[in-house]
Amino acid sequence: MQTSSFTLRYKTPHGFDDLMMTSDGEVLTGLSFIGSRKLKAREYYCAQVQLPVFQECCRWLDIYFGGHEPGFLPPYRLDGATDFRLEVSRLMLEIPFGKTATYGDLAAKIACRRGMSKMSAQAIGGAVGWNPLCIIIPCHRVVGAQGKMTGYGGGLHNKIALLAHEHRL
């Protein structure tokens, strides 16, 4: 049986759950912590193979976990992304390594760009939570008001560890 979905497990450093990447064979379509609600919602029965896009993603992750901003993105596609989700994803990519932004910050930016007086931080939260490419699209850098740690689909312990990793370096 031929499958159009491929996976590869990435062994993370101590203090993080391992990651599972998914691809259609050409581009990265998912990156989630093992045990995350996102991964549980995906099909587990995919072919485990080493693809060029997985090699590129592993290189990106090696640089990131080595304490550096990778400076590139592996080729990816955001399947099922609405225009709003794409806009929020682009804003998350603008959050610098080692910095955070609040849901309210992102809502204010989108409201300003759209000429609106305000935007719902909850709507931003839904788009941030939808993100299928954790770490690469840095949803872990989005926090609640006054820096409050809020839910994270990959597990709050991973979010805290990612932020500590970035702030320490």
N, C-alpha and C positions, 0 to 999 in steps of 0.2 A: 504494500500500500504506500503510495507516494503522499508525502505531507508537504504543506506549504508553510509550515511553521517550524522553526528551529530554536533550540535553547542551548545555553551554555552557562554553567555555574562558575562564578568568580569567587575565589577564596579571598576574603578581606583580612586585614590585620586584626589582631586581638582587640576586642572591645566593640566590634561591629558584627552583626549577623552577616552571613554570606549573601551574595547577590545572584540573581538569575536574570540573564539577558535573553531577549527573544528577538527573532528576525524573520523576515519573509524570505531570506536567502540573499537579499541585496542590501537592505538598510536595517538599522536597529528600530524595532517597534515597541520594545519594552525593556525596562530595567527596574527591578524591584528587589527589596530585601526578601530573603527566604522567610516564609511565614507571614508575610504582610497580607493584608486583606486584598490588595491588588492581585498578588500572585495567586491567592486562593480562588479568585474569580476567573482566572485564566485556565485554559486547558493544560493539564500536566503532561499529557501524552504526546510530546513533540520529540522529533529526532534531535539527539544530542550530537552536534557536529561542531567542528572548528571552521568558521567562515572568515573571509577577509574582514568583514564588518565587526565580527567578534574580536579579531586580533586588534583592530583599531580601537574598539571600546576598552579592551584590556589595557592597551597602551595608555589610553586616557585615564583609566582608573589607577594604574600604577603611578602615573605622574601625580594625580590628585592625592592618593594616599601617601605618596612620598613627600607631601607637603608643599606642592607647587600648583599654581593655576596652570592647567594644561595648555591654554592658548589656542585651542582648536576644539571642534566638536566632531565626534564620529558622525557619519551620515545617518540620518534618522528620518522617520516620518511619524507624524502624530495622527494616527488613525482615529476617526470619529471626532476630530477637533472642530468645534464651531468657531466662527470668527472671534467670538468673545474669549474662548479658551486660548486661541492662538495669540490674541492680544495680551492676555495675562501671562502666557508662557514667555513671550518676548520681554515683558517687564521683569519676570523672574531672572531671565538671562542677563539683565542689566544690573542686578544686585551684585556688587563686587565680592570676591572671595574674602571671607573673614568679616563681612558686614551682614546686617539684617535689615529688613524692612517690615513694617506692620501691614496687616490686611488693609487697614485704614489708609496707609501711605499709598498702596497700589490703587485703592479705590479713588483717592483724590487725583492721582495721575491720570487715570482713565477718564474720570469726570472732566478734568481740565482738557484733555485731548479731544473729548467729544463735545465740548461746549456745554456741559451740564453743571448744575449747581452742586450736585453730590451724586455719589454712587454707593450702593450698598456694600459694606465690607463683607457681609454674608455671601453675596454673589461672588465676590473675589474668592472667598473661602471655598466655595464649591468648585471653582475653576482650578484653584491651587490643588485641592484634594483629588481632582480628576487626573492630574499629571501622570502619564505612564512612564516617564523617564526620570526616576529619582536621581538625585545628585547631579546628573548632567544638566537637567533643567532644575535649578536649585530651589525646589519648594521648601527644603529644610531651612532656608534663610528667611522664610516668611514666618513671623511671630505675631502673637496677639498684642493688644495695646500695652504699653509700658514694658514691652519685651517678654510678656507672659508666654510661657511654653504651652502651646495648644496641641491638640491632636495631630497625629502624623500617621498616615497609612502604613508606613514601614516600621512603626513602633516608636513611641516617644523616646525610648532609650537610644535608638539609633539617631534620632534628630539631635538629641542632646550631645551624643558622641561626635556627630558631624560638626556641630557648631563649636564644640570644644577643640576638635582637631584643627579647624580653621583659625580659631582665635589664638591658639597656642603657637601657631607657626607664623 
